[in-house]
Amino acid sequence: MPAIGSTVRYTTEGKEVLVMATADQIKSLVKAHNDNDNEKFKTVVLQIAAYEAKLNHAGLARDLKKLAEKTGTVKANMLHLNQMQQNPMLTLSVPTERLKDLIVSDEIQQRIQRILHEFRNRNKLRSYGMTNRRKILIEGNPGTGKTFTAAVIASETGLPLYTVQMDKLVTKFMGETSSKLRQIFDSVENTIGVYLFDEFDAIGADRNLDNEVGEMRRILNSFLQFIEQDSSDSIIVAATNNQRLLDQALFRRFDDVLHYSMPTESEVKRLYHYKLSSFQRDFVPSSVLIEESLKLCHSEIIRVCEDAIKDSILQDTQITHSKILNLVKERLTLYSKKEA
């Protein structure tokens, strides 16, 4: 075997090229492997690939990049598995949803794009003493896309999505919830990902509410302290159905607050097109159907479309406006019975 730092021959695409592996690069690779440091490992391999590309060793550079990508995926999965074993309060998922799948207003789309753009350029921002938006609060009615947005952010950034299990986080024992919060923020610091606090009002309720007990105030104070101190690369997303219940001190701890509302006429049209066009290309929602659908949230319209598709498959018939209108009214009847 050649000595560290000497040139070695590497054959690719029928050509022999010379490769220089420095002692520092070898040590960095081994250390990154031992530390399960996926990002560092990929960085060193890509540095070597860039150097080889400058030497016109295009084949080798391309092969190294491919190997880095494959190794990165394996390492990331190992890290996620270790993370889940260490912290049972988190559930792991790897979303595949894209931003184009999220039907929201143009303003919300642009603000999410800004979050993604800043994340992808966080190192450039950091070189100027700036930080990217990474603490996001999403507020809105149930079914308007809050949880889906967290999945989109995770997918678009290539990060795993960790959902905080509120039933395992909040306990009746004094001091235990704050201790568990610390464990979650330790995970946020040590394992990069998108961390979703769904139904966030369970811990973020206004400390001045009459029914708030001392323990819940301590939990909120702990959360405020942890999120203030957090300087990791992870993205934190808190979602709530009721902004009015939240403590006002929370808002200045978040980099961005997104307000979600019931779908507009334009969004209803896009939802029907998004769900039905691939199954029945010629379907265009009527004005009557759109007007009735405005009473439903985004997720309920999606379910109406899925029910219509399933019925069309099983009955071997076309999707009609009357059929979908009946499904919409069926959903509205369920709501009215719940309210009664």
Buried (B, 14 or more C-beta within 10 A) or exposed (E): EEEEEEEEEBEBEEEEBEBEBEEEBEEBBEEBBEEEBBBBBBBBBBBBBEBBBEEEBBBBBBBBBEEBEEBBEEBBBEBBEEBBEEBEBBEBBBBEBEBEEBBBBEEBBEBBEEBBEBBEEBEEBEEEEEEBBBBBBBBBBBBBBBBBBBBBBBBBBEBBBBBBBBEBBBBEEEEBBBEBBEBBBBBBBBBBBBBBBBBBBBBBBBBEEEEBEEBBBBBBBBBBBBBEEBEBBBBBBBBBBBBEBBBEBBEEBBBBBBEBBBBBEEBBBBBBBBBBEEBEEEBEBEEEBBEBBBBBBBBBBBBBBBBBBEBBEEEEEEBEEEBBBBBBEEBBEEEEEEEE
